């Protein structure tokens, strides 16, 4: 199977909704398995590892809330709950049990797709280690410092935000506007100053940077060896 194809389990006793969701998600390149109730879902969970579960709360037999509680005790597979309009208490309870999101019925399939993509973006986001090297500079985002040439240099919260985002996406070009939004600054000159200071703290030769480079007309990029 293509590693980029995500497998989703849709659990709903309503045949129409179940098939509608299955068809729509398959059209958007997901692999979809369905179950008519919690018991059916458990059988499939025993043999298949799913990337996301979509559970209806109100089902015959065991409810989606009870199933959510049981699943979250064993693993952290993301769960989206489908709730009837006005079931505020159930929604809150579902989130307390560990559900990752909820969607009220009736819903647009496109909204469900967006919620699925938001969850996948979160779980695919790489976790940065506490310490990471850029060249000879050892960066500790937790302690807000950089060790280079046997010296410890402090970084401020603005610099941390920029580094954090660029380290998550090495090789990606960030425009001045992108960086401004990260640190809530609109003046291009101030943004350039932030980058210049980071270069001085990271690079061995800040005026001829090897890692934090300018892409003329586009913005800045961070390369990691």
N, C-alpha and C positions, 0 to 999 in steps of 0.2 A: 504493500500500500504506500502511496505517496505520503511522505512524512508531513506534508503541508496540508493534508486533508484531515479535518477534524471530525470526530465521530460523536454524534449527539443522540442522547436517549430522550424521546418525548413520551411522557406518561400522562394519559388523559382518557377518561372513559367515554368522552364524546367523539364518536367516529368521525364526524365532519371536521372538527377542529384538529384532531390528530392527523388526518390525512392532508388537510390544508397546509398545516405547518410542515409536515414531511415533504410535500411536493415543493413548497416554496424554498425550503432550506436546501433541498437537493438541486434546485435550479441555481442556487448560489454556491454550489460546489462543496456542500457538506455531505458527509455520510450520515444517514439517519436511520435509527432503529426505533420502533414504537412499542409501547406496552399499554395494555388496557386498564391496569390497576397496579397497586403496590406489589401484590404477589407476583404478577407477571414481570414487573420491573426487577424484583429481587433475583429471579431466576436468570435474567439476562445480565445483571450486575455480577453474578457469580462467575460468568465465563467471558465477559467482555469488559475491557477497560475503556470507559467513555471519557471524553474531554469536557463535556458539559451535560448536565441533566436539566430537563424542563419538566417540572412536576405541577400537575393540577392539585390544588388543595382539597377540593371537595370531590372525593371519589368513593364508590361503594367499598366497604371493607375498611382497610387501613387508610387514613388520610395522608395527604401530601406532607402535612406538618410532622406526623409521626415518622413517616419515611425519611424526611429530612434529618430529624434527630438521630435516627438509626444510622444513616449513611455518614453523617458528620463525625460520629464516634469512631468510624473505621478509617475514613480518608477525607481529604479536603477537595474532592471533585466539586467544581463550581455548580451551584444550583440556582435556577431561576424559577420562581413560583408563579403559577397562574392563579389569580384570585378573582372571585366575583366582585362586581362593583359594590363598594360600600363595606367590604370586609376589612376595615382598617385594623381591627384587633388582630385578625389572622395574619395580616401583613407584618405587623410589628412583631408578633410572636415568631413568625417565620424567620425574620432577621435575627431575632434573639437566639434562635436555634442554630444559626450559622448560614442561612440562605444568603446568597450573594446579591440577589436582586429580585424584584417582583414586577409583574405586569398584570394590570386589571383587564378582565374581559368586559366587553369585546375589545379586541386590539387589532391594530394594523400589523400584518406580518413584517412589514419593513421596520417597524419599531422594535419588534422582537429581534430582528437581524442586527440592528444597531446595538442593542443591549448585549447580544452574544459577542459581537466584535469588541465592545468595550471590555468585557471580561477577558477575552482572549489576549487583548493588548496588555492587560495587567499581568496575566500569568506568564506571558512570554517575555515580559520586561526583565532583563538580566539583573540579578542582585549584585551590587558592587561590593567587593571586599572592603574591610576597614582600611586596609593599606594597599596602595597600588603604585607601581613604578611608571613614570614617564621619563624615559632615558635614565639618567642617574638620580633624578629627583624622586624621593619616596613621599607620596602624598597620603596623609591621614585625614580623611574628611570628617571623621568623628572628633578628632582633637583639633581640627582646623589648623593644621600646620604642614609644612613641607621640609623634609630633611635633605639638604644638598651640600656637598663638600664639607661634611662634618658640622654644618650649621643648621639650626632650626629656625625656619621663617614662618611667621604666622600668616594665615589667610583670613580675610573677613567673610561674613555671611554672603555678601554679594558674589565674591570670588568663588565661594563654595558652590553656590547655585549654578554658576556657569560651568565650573569644572564637572560637577555631578552630571549635568545634562550631556555635556560633550563626551564624558567618559562612557555614558550609556550608549552613545551612538558615534563611536570613533569613525573618522572618514566621512562623516556627514557634514555638509556645509551649512553653517548657521548664519543667516543674514543679521545685520545690525538690528533690524526690527525684531527678529527672533530673540536675540540676546537682551534687547531692551525690555521685552515682555517678561523674561525670566526674572529680571531684577528691578522691574517697575521704573525704568528710566527711558526717556524719550529722546534726549539730546545725543546725537551721534558722537559728538566730541567726548562726552563723558563715557560712553560705551567703549570708545577707542582707548581711553585711559585705563579702564578696567582690564582690557586685553593686554595692554602694554605692561601693566603691573604684574599680571599673571606670567607673562613671558619672562620678566626679570626674575621671577621666583622659580620658574621651571627650567628655562633654557640655560645652557652653558654659554651660548652666544645669542643673547636676546635680539640683537640687531640683525642677525642672520638665523632666524628660528628654524629648527628642524622639526619640531612637533606641533606647536601652535602657530599655524601659518595663515597668511592672508590670501584669499582667492579674489584677485582683482575683479571688482564689479559685482561680486556675489556675497562676500562676507568672510567668515573665519572657519577653519577646520582644525580638528585635533587628530594627529596621527599617533598611534601607539605601536611600538615594535613588538 
